[in-house]
Amino acid sequence: MRDHAPRLLSSPASPTSPGFWRSPLRGVRFTAVLGLVLLAGITVMFVTGLVSYAAYNPDLSPVNDKTPDKGILGFYLFAWPTGPTWLYRLTQGVHVTLGLTLIPVLLAKLWSVVPRLFALPPARSLAHALERISLLLLVGGALFEFATGVLNIQLDYVFPGSFYPLHFYGAWVFFTAFVAHAVLKTPAAISAVRRMRAGEPEGPEGPEGPEGPAPEPDVLVSPRPAEPTVSRRGALWAVGGGSLLLFATSVGRSFDALRRTALLAPHGWADPGSGPNGFQINKTAAYAGIAPAETAADAWRLVVRGRSGTVRLSRADLLALPPASAALPIACVEGWSTSAQWWRGVRLRDLAALVGFADDPPDVFVESLQRHGAFRSGALRANQVADGRSLLALSVNGEPLSPDHGFPARVIVPAAPGVLNTKWVARLTFGDL
């Protein structure tokens, strides 16, 4: 006897079929909430990222160079101020901590719109084709920027080249696509959130939705959804909880008292030791390839060059110069920072005076003994050199610098990124020689 019972519909095998994506959580409103959070958060991240590059002024030639106001993408660059001293600590701390906090939101947002990436036809019009292309740049750019950012703050420099130009140019590609997407989608996202707050039911948008004619059905709402295991509200709370957890285990990077709560920091990073030199470092002397013989009193000499010639100074010579001191924090591009430490040494402007710049200290190019790693040199602007708190430091908190903190001498400049506070200084070149 033939079986006339209806057969169960099998799941569509192709991701291009609307029925393939069966999660009942997906929908315009769920995506809209996540999108509005990202709109605010990524905008802040982009601005603080540009601020970081203004502070660091990296060499991104041929598009940019180290001179403010030069380069196609360097139109916003300016001489970074030296006050308040905690300025870079604030901006870069916000940039890194916010980036980590937004990871669950970003992943949830990408998951929520997966059906649209596979929707057919691939292009219904020229405008639709441009939108799909912008989505590829948006998704690819977001994954690239967040992935490289996380690897950088974990000190995993596994990039085909320098992290800084890769992240910088990637940010411009990503944010351009992000702005285009936001212009297209923000009005609809706000409308969806308003309808959700008004308690209106959600379903596939027809030709006559509550906001008037809809341009297309909502492909995010499955035509045959699976049985829900959690509500959309519960899913949003889960995403928020993940973000809160990442925030709680990351924000300690920027506060000495909370250092041990930074559980996702590189191994051993949260325990810099004790004593006057017991505060955070990025790279040890051993990692940088600093041999003890190079920094011994009878071997090390600081070379200072300027328009009047070259001066070579031992550590004893430097200690004999007029001393200066300043309480300054250190803040690194990886997002960690320390509270203010008490530094003592020689003013950079006094060293500039030794080589012919008594009244008008210029930019200075700083070179280190460091052999390993990307940063063996750095440049400081004239306004940074002229600040009386900018030092070639010889001691910290009343004790000589430890080898890991840059003995025999290091640069310390107010509000400058940590990478410009060069350790194990070997040469200072004032002016364009």
BELKA-V451327 format. One record per pair of residues at least 4 apart in sequence whose ideal C-beta (glycine too) atoms are under 6 Angstrom apart, sorted by the first residue. I is the first residue (numbers start at 1). J is the second residue. If there is no record, write none. Layout:
I|J ; I|J
This chain:
12|17 ; 12|19 ; 12|20 ; 15|20 ; 15|118 ; 16|118 ; 16|120 ; 18|223 ; 19|223 ; 19|224 ; 21|115 ; 21|222 ; 22|222 ; 22|225 ; 22|226 ; 24|225 ; 24|228 ; 25|30 ; 25|232 ; 25|235 ; 26|112 ; 26|220 ; 27|202 ; 27|220 ; 27|221 ; 28|32 ; 28|192 ; 28|218 ; 29|192 ; 29|196 ; 29|202 ; 30|112 ; 30|232 ; 31|35 ; 31|112 ; 31|113 ; 32|189 ; 32|192 ; 32|193 ; 34|105 ; 34|108 ; 34|109 ; 35|189 ; 36|189 ; 37|105 ; 38|42 ; 38|105 ; 38|109 ; 39|182 ; 41|98 ; 41|102 ; 45|95 ; 45|98 ; 45|99 ; 46|175 ; 48|91 ; 48|94 ; 48|95 ; 49|95 ; 49|171 ; 51|91 ; 52|92 ; 54|77 ; 54|78 ; 54|80 ; 55|80 ; 55|88 ; 55|417 ; 56|417 ; 57|66 ; 58|164 ; 59|66 ; 60|64 ; 60|165 ; 61|65 ; 63|71 ; 63|72 ; 63|73 ; 64|71 ; 64|73 ; 64|74 ; 65|70 ; 66|379 ; 68|77 ; 68|78 ; 68|79 ; 70|74 ; 79|381 ; 79|383 ; 82|384 ; 82|387 ; 82|414 ; 82|415 ; 85|328 ; 85|414 ; 85|415 ; 86|90 ; 87|415 ; 88|92 ; 88|331 ; 88|415 ; 88|417 ; 89|93 ; 89|329 ; 89|331 ; 89|337 ; 92|331 ; 92|335 ; 93|97 ; 93|254 ; 94|98 ; 96|153 ; 96|335 ; 97|250 ; 97|251 ; 99|149 ; 100|246 ; 100|250 ; 101|243 ; 101|246 ; 101|247 ; 102|106 ; 104|239 ; 104|242 ; 104|243 ; 105|239 ; 105|243 ; 108|239 ; 115|219 ; 115|220 ; 116|219 ; 119|219 ; 123|128 ; 123|129 ; 124|128 ; 134|138 ; 134|177 ; 134|180 ; 134|181 ; 136|140 ; 137|141 ; 137|177 ; 138|177 ; 138|178 ; 138|181 ; 141|173 ; 141|174 ; 141|177 ; 143|147 ; 144|170 ; 145|170 ; 145|171 ; 145|174 ; 148|167 ; 151|156 ; 152|163 ; 153|334 ; 153|335 ; 154|266 ; 155|266 ; 159|163 ; 159|166 ; 163|167 ; 166|170 ; 171|175 ; 174|178 ; 181|185 ; 182|186 ; 185|189 ; 191|211 ; 195|200 ; 204|217 ; 204|218 ; 204|221 ; 205|209 ; 205|214 ; 205|217 ; 205|218 ; 207|213 ; 209|214 ; 230|234 ; 230|235 ; 246|250 ; 247|251 ; 249|263 ; 249|264 ; 250|264 ; 252|258 ; 252|259 ; 252|261 ; 252|262 ; 253|262 ; 253|335 ; 253|336 ; 254|337 ; 256|339 ; 259|270 ; 260|270 ; 262|270 ; 265|269 ; 265|270 ; 272|278 ; 272|279 ; 272|280 ; 272|281 ; 273|278 ; 274|278 ; 276|397 ; 276|398 ; 276|399 ; 277|402 ; 277|405 ; 279|338 ; 280|336 ; 280|338 ; 281|404 ; 282|332 ; 283|287 ; 283|288 ; 284|404 ; 285|290 ; 285|403 ; 285|404 ; 288|370 ; 288|372 ; 289|371 ; 289|372 ; 290|369 ; 290|424 ; 294|369 ; 295|300 ; 295|407 ; 295|408 ; 300|408 ; 301|312 ; 301|314 ; 302|313 ; 303|312 ; 303|427 ; 304|311 ; 304|351 ; 304|355 ; 304|428 ; 305|310 ; 305|429 ; 305|433 ; 306|355 ; 306|356 ; 306|357 ; 306|430 ; 306|431 ; 307|356 ; 307|431 ; 308|355 ; 308|356 ; 311|354 ; 311|355 ; 313|317 ; 313|318 ; 315|408 ; 318|346 ; 321|346 ; 324|347 ; 325|344 ; 326|343 ; 326|389 ; 327|340 ; 327|342 ; 328|340 ; 328|343 ; 328|412 ; 328|414 ; 329|337 ; 329|338 ; 329|339 ; 329|340 ; 330|338 ; 330|418 ; 331|337 ; 331|418 ; 332|336 ; 332|418 ; 333|417 ; 333|419 ; 341|396 ; 341|397 ; 342|397 ; 343|391 ; 343|393 ; 343|396 ; 343|412 ; 344|395 ; 345|391 ; 345|392 ; 345|393 ; 345|394 ; 346|350 ; 346|392 ; 347|388 ; 348|385 ; 348|390 ; 349|361 ; 349|385 ; 349|386 ; 352|357 ; 352|361 ; 352|430 ; 353|358 ; 355|430 ; 357|361 ; 357|430 ; 361|385 ; 361|386 ; 362|382 ; 362|430 ; 362|431 ; 363|381 ; 363|382 ; 364|380 ; 364|385 ; 364|428 ; 364|430 ; 365|379 ; 365|429 ; 366|378 ; 366|411 ; 366|422 ; 366|428 ; 367|377 ; 367|426 ; 367|427 ; 368|376 ; 368|422 ; 368|424 ; 369|424 ; 369|426 ; 370|376 ; 370|424 ; 375|419 ; 378|420 ; 378|422 ; 380|384 ; 380|385 ; 384|390 ; 384|413 ; 389|414 ; 390|413 ; 391|412 ; 392|409 ; 393|410 ; 393|412 ; 394|409 ; 395|399 ; 395|400 ; 396|401 ; 401|405 ; 401|406 ; 401|407 ; 403|407 ; 406|410 ; 406|423 ; 406|424 ; 409|425 ; 410|423 ; 411|421 ; 411|422 ; 412|421 ; 416|420 ; 429|433
